Amino acid sequence: MNPLEKLIKQKQEILDKKSEYESKITELSNMVTSINHSIYNECGKLGHEYVTEIESGMYGETYHVCKKCGVYN
């Protein structure tokens, strides 16, 4: 195998590994999203405890955030 073929093979192996990692990251992101929904639903059953937060600055927006689960309303 000449040096060019070795480099092409090495590149393909790296691309395959990259694709594998990207798939794993997507899977983990989906799991986090699912857990976040479960947290929101469970906290909702108990009753969210909203507190008001205001962004700093002249035109800061106002948000209502649950103290227990962190969901914005």
Secondary structure, 3 states (H helix, E strand, C coil): CCHHHHHHHHHHHHHHHHHHHHHHHHHHHHHHHHHHHHHHHHHHHHCCCEEEEECCCCCCCEEEEECCCCCEC
